[in-house]
Amino acid sequence: TTDDVTFTVTPVCDVVADNTTSTASITESETKTLSGSPAGGTFSIVSGGGSISGTTYTPDDINTDTTVVIRYTIAADGDCAATTDDVTFTVTPVCDVVADNTTSTASITEDETKTLSGAPAGGTWSIVSGGGSISGTTYTPDDINTDTTVVIRYTIAADGDCAATTDDVTFTVTPVCDVVANNTTSNASITEDETKTLSGAPAGGTWSIVSGGGSISGSTYTPDDINTDTTVVIRYTIAADGDCAATTDDVTFTITSVCDVVADNTISTASITEDETKTLSGAPVGGTWSIVSGGGSISGTTYTPDDINTDTTVVIRYTIAADGDCAATSDDVTFTVSPVCNNPVNTVPGTQT
């Protein structure tokens, strides 16, 4: 005969997950070996990103310190519930993105541009010093008048815990000295009583007389008083500007003398007797007197007749001498000198003188 008794045996659930992974920080370029007990559990990422292959954890690419939580799980077994254990550690970014300004350092002139280049892509350009402007990846200099050092900066912006990085390139911009004085004054001749309007380009230059005399007021040239044809050279100067030397341009023209000095003999034409004198007068002053015909003598401005015995026609000349290209001019005045008949009468009867 038999008799059965039934009772229950309950399991002892003493299998507890123990995540023994190191909590030491790693960088984003490193991996972490995961460990846990008892063996046979599974690893999972609770937070912080990355990936797990077997027992190796690989971080994501990051730009700031990141907290990662890894969980080790022992699965449920019958009536024994699953157990887990978390480990926390930090992944720090590797800030290896460095701005590299690969722009050429070769000099350019102010009428050229420079193509900017840098790595990695995505940075920004700025002018540290030297002026000019940037459009896209093209640098355009300012208008300059002296050699100018330009510093261009390439910047990779800050990214999370990774600070911004910059790289500068320095080059020289040289001026284009293409401002040339151009004296456009007419080279046509003028007379000494005329003026000449001076003209030149670009505006802002100065005028000077190289040779030939005269004077300049503003842009008007006035000749000197001359007595012979005179060559005048007028210079237009654009002043030096920084490293650009001064430039000049000369124009040559002729001034012709105005021969308007004419002798004017203003002596009276009234007759005189041989015992009188005549005062000589003429214009302009400075001329000379001469007797063309009729005799007599001149002292200073006084004419004295010869002793004569008949009415005599006298011609007196006033002469302004030649002056350079201006010929001498003269003017004659004619008058009569009458004899003085004052011989005594002969008292001898029957005769008379």
Protein Blocks (a to p, Z undefined) as FASTA:
>chain_A
ZZddddddddddfbccddfbdfbdcdfkbccddddddehiacddfbhgaadehjaccddd
dfbdcddddddddddehjbccdddddddddddddfbccddfbdfbdcdfkbccdddddde
hiacddfbhgaadehjaccddddfbdcddddddddddehjbccdddddddddddddfbcc
ddfbdfbdcdfkbccddddddehiacddfbhgaadehjaccddddfbdcdddddddddde
hjbccdddddddddddddfbccddfbdfbdcdfkbccddddddehiacddfbhgaadehj
accddddfbdcddddddddddehjbccdddddddddddddfbccdfbghiaZZ
